[in-house]
Amino acid sequence: MRRAIAKAGVVVAALAVLGAAWAHGPTRQKVRESIEIDAPQAKVWAVIGNFQDMNWLAGVYAVSARSSDRQ
């Protein structure tokens, strides 16, 4: 009888640990990507520095900004 209770205790403990892991959910995946642009920094910022003009980025059709957002 004691052996059966001990086995049941082990099973309950294992299920509790697994349940806690499942309740937490999957771990987040992190992706880092970088590129090197072969151009002077000033030239790059001249192209991408105006955030209200995103015509250099494919797929962006329109951008709007409030006057309080502009610097």
C-alpha positions, 0 to 999 in steps of 0.5 A: 500500500505504501508503495502505491501511495509513493508511486501516486505521489511521484506521478502527482509531482511529475504532473504538477511540474509538467502542468506548471511548464505548460501553463507558462507557455512556450518560450519566446524566440529571439531573432537578430538581424543586421546588415552593413551598408557600404556608404558614409553615415551622413549619406544613409541618414540623408536618405532615411532620416526624414521619417515622413518620407518613406518612399525608399522603403518598398511597400509603404504607400503613404505616411502621415504625421502630425505637425507636433511630431516633426522636428 
